[in-house]
Amino acid sequence: VGAEPLWHSPRLMTARRAINTALLETLRDTLLRGPGQASAAVRTAAADGEGEGALGAFVQQVHAAADQVTPEQVSQLQKAHTDDVLFEVIVSAAFGAAKKRHDAGLAMLDAAWKEGET
């Protein structure tokens, strides 16, 4: 029976996780707190799947079913918001939704890892 492959090493996996977490936090800070046309509060709300009015409903849809967003929805929002603001809100919402899924996946892997240790 051979040794466990290096990429399965708990120490290496922990180091990778720490690096990836730091990179994601840097990306999050840049997206949500960096300069932009949309306020940091609006971008943060979008990342959290929240917002007010039509923009809030749109953000919730991006979180739940981004593949079902239609050009007509974006056109309606363009009547009240600039393209730059919409772009920033859409990217923030997409990042937030992806981060939630990423975190859920890591939690499942952690649970499976702990289960395998017992």
Salt bridges, closest charged atoms under 4 A:
ASP29 OD1 - ARG33 NH1 2.23
ASP103 OD1 - LYS99 NZ 2.88
ASP103 OD1 - HIS102 ND1 3.29
ASP110 OD1 - ARG17 NH2 2.91
